[in-house]
Amino acid sequence: MDYALPCGELDTLFAGPQSVTPEQRRDLVDEIVAALRRRHGERLLAVALYGSTARDGDGPYSDVELWAVLDDEAYGEDYDESLEWVHGRGKAEVNLMSRSAIEAYAREVDEAWPISHGQFVHARALWIAPDHGALVESLRSLAAHPDDAAVDRAMAELVVGELYELVGKLRNRHGRQPLALLAGRFAEHLACLVGLAERHVYVSAGSLFDEAVDLGGPDGAAELFAQVVRGDFRDEAATVAALERAWAGLERWADAIGLEPALLRRCQAGER
C-alpha cells in the first residue's frame, strides 16, 4: 500500500544518512501519524514511537521507528507488515500489526527478548483511538511481564544454543576466528541471558553492556562486559581467560537462580 510520505532517491541513498534536527525528525513523525490515520481511518487503533527518538536521545543521524496497531478486521488477525524506507535525509520504519498479532508478539519470549521488547516497554504513545486508551499500556505490561516458563526456555536456549557453542569455537579457534568478534558475540548473548534472568528490558542495544554491568550475573560477567565496552582485546590470553571465567561462572549462577531443570531438559534429545 502506498503512503503520501517524503521519500528519497538513489543519490540521497548513497550519500548516506544526513544530519536531521530533532525538530525535523518530529515533524516527520507527525506526517507519518497523519498519513496512517488518513489511510486506515477507524481501523487504526494506536501509533507509538520507539527507539532513541522516543527517549529524546536521538542524534543527527538517528532513524525514526514507530509501530501501529490495526483492528483485526482490517487485514486479518495475522496481519504483520513493515514499512522501511529512506525518506531523503535518513531512514524511517513503521511496523504495522493487527491487534491480535501485536499482542502475541508482546507476549513472545525468545533469546533476544531483553533487546527486542524495548519497543514496547520504552515506547511513547503518539495517538490512540477513542475507547482504546489503555492499549499501549496493555502492550507495555504484556512485554514487561513475561511468562516464567518461557523465560526459562529462552535462557536454556541461550546457554546451550549460543554460549556453549561459542566456547567450543573459542577452544577450537587456533587464531582463525577474530577473538574480538567472538568475545563481542559471547558478551551480547550473556547480557541477554542476564537480562532475561532479571526480567530487564534494555533501553537500547547501544547501552546493553553498560546496563548489564549493573545487573550482576555469573562471576566474571561484569568484567567481560566492561572489557567489551572498552574494546581492548590486545592481550589475547587475558581475553580468553575472561571468556572462560564467565563461562565457568555460569554453573553456580544457574543453580542459584533455579535454571538447572530447564538446562537439563535442553541437554536431552527430544521435544522441549
N, C-alpha and C positions, 0 to 999 in steps of 0.2 A: 504494500500500500504506500502511496506517495503522500508526503507531507510538505507543505509550503514552508520550508525552513532554509536558512542560509547553508550553502554548500560550497565546496572548494573545487579547484581544477587541478590538473596534473602539475602545473608549475607551483601551486601552493602546497601540494602534497610533498613534492621532492625538495621544497625549501625547508621542510621540517616544521615542527611546532614554532610558532612565532609568539612574541610577548603579547599577552592579553591582560588588561587590567581587571581587578576584581569586579568593578562596575560593569565592564563589558561582558564578563562571564555571567554575571547575574541577569543582565539584560537578555542574554541568550537563553538562560534558564526560563525566564518569563515567556519568551517566544515559544519555547518548546511546550510549556504547560498550556499556553493558549492554543497551540496547534493540536495538541492531544484532545483538548476539550471540544474544539471545532469538529475534529474528525470522528470522535467516538460519542459525543453527546452524553445522554443519560446512561450509557453503558460504562462510562468511566467512573470508577469508584474512588480512586485515590492516586495521587502522584507524590513521590518523595524523592529527595535528593540525598545522595550518599557520597562518601569519599571526602577528599580534602576540602572541596568547596562547601560541603555541608557543615564542616567543622570550622569554617572561616580560616583554614590553614592552607589555602591554595596558593601556589606560586604563579609566576608569569606564564609557565608552560603547562599548567595542570589541565587535565581533561575535565569534562562535565559528565557526571554519571547520575542517572535517575532510574527509578523503577516506577511502573504504573500498574494499577490493578483494574481489570475489566470484569464486568459481570459475566458469570459462566455462560449465559445465554448469548453473549456477543459472538464468540467464535468457538464455543465448546469449552468444557471444563478442563481439557488438557492443553489449552492454548498457551504457547510459550514462544515469544518471538523477540529477537534482539535487533535493535536498530543501532548501527555503529557507523559513523561517517566523519569525514574531515569537513568541518564547517567553514573553512577558509584559513583561519589562523591557528586552529587547534582541532581537537577531536571531541566528539560527543557520543554518548552511548545511552540508549533508553531500553530497558528491559521491560517488555510488555507481557503480562501473565494474567490468566484468569484467576479469580479469587481462589478456586479450589487448588490450582497449580501452585500459586504463591504460598498458600497456607501449608501445602505438603512440603514445599521446599524449605520453608521456615522451620518445620519440624525435623527436617532431614539432618542426620548427623553422620559425617564421614571424617576422614583424616584431616581435611582442611577446614573443618568447622570453626576453629578459633580465628581464621582469617576470613573465610567466605561469608560468615554470618554477621560481620561488622556492617554490611549493607542494611541490615535490619536494626541491629542494636544501636548503631550510631547514626541512624537516618534522621533526616529533618523533613517533617511533613510540609508539603508545599500547597496542596489542595486536597480537600476531602469532600465528597458528595454529601448532601444533606441526608440524615438518617444513617450515615456510616462514620460518624465522628470518632468511634473507638477503633477503627480498622487498623490504622498504623500502629497504635499502641498494642493492639492484639497481636500483630505480627512481630513486634519487638519482643513481647513477652514469650511467644512461642519459640523464637530464636534463642532467647536468653535462658530458657529453662528446658534443656534437652532431656530426653529420656535416659535414665541412668544405664539401663542395659545397652542401649545404642551407643552411649559414650564408652562403655567398657569394650564393646566390639571394635569400635574405631581405634581405641588405644591399643588393643591387642594387634590389630592390623598394622598399625604404625611400627610396633616393636618387631613383629615377625616379618611383615612385608617390606619394610623400608630399612629400619635401623640395623636389624640382623644382617640383611643383605649388604648394606654399606660397610659393616665391619668386615665381612668377607672380602669385599673389594679392597678395603684398607690393608688387610693382611696379605692379600694376593697382588698388591699393587706393583711392586718392583719398579717404581718410577714411571709407570706407563700413564696412569690417570693423574692429572694435576691435583696435588694434595689440597690446594686451596678450594678447588671446586668440590671435592669430596667432603671437606670439612664444612663448607657452607651448606651443602645439602643435608648432611647429618645434623647440623645445628638447627636448620629450619624444621626438620621433622621432629627433632627433640623439643623445640619450642612449641610446636603444635601439640605434642604429647602432654607437656606440662600445662598448656592452656586448656586442653580437654579435662585434665585431672582437676584443675581449679575452676572449671566452668567459666573461663575467662576468654572473652572475645577481644582480640587485639584491636586497638584503634586503627592501625594501618599496618601494611606489610613493611613499611619503612621504619616503624617503631617496634617491630616484632621483638628483636633481641633486647632492646633497652627495657621493654616491658617484662620480658621473660626473666631477665636477671633478678627482678624483684619478686618472682613467684615461687622461688625455692626450686623444688625438683630434685633429681638424683644428685649425688655427690659428683662434683666436677662440672655440672651443667652451667652454673653461673660463670665459671671461669672460661668455659668454652664459648659461651655467648659473648662475653666481653672481648675475647680474642678475635672473634669473627667481626665484631663491630670495629675493632682497631684495624683489621685487615692485615695483620702481621703474621705471615706464615714462613718467614725466612728460616727459622730454625725447624727443620722438618722433624727431627727427633722429638722436639718439645710438642709439636702439633700432633704427632702420632700418639704421644703419651697422654695428651689432653683428651683425644678422642677415646682412647682405651679406658681412661679413668671414668669418663662419662658413661661409657657402655658398662663398665664394671659396677658403677653405682646404681644401675637400673634394677638389679635383682632385689637389693634391700628396699629400695624405694617402692617397687611394685608390690612387695609383701606388705609394706606399711600402709599402702592405700587400698589394699584388698583386690588387686588386679590379677592375682595368680590364677584364680579359676578361669577367667577369660583367656589368659595366656595359655593355660593347659589345653583348653578346647582348641585354640589356634595351632597348637603343636600336633594335633591329630588330623589324619586324613579323613575327610567327610564333611557333611554339612555343618555350618556354624550358625 
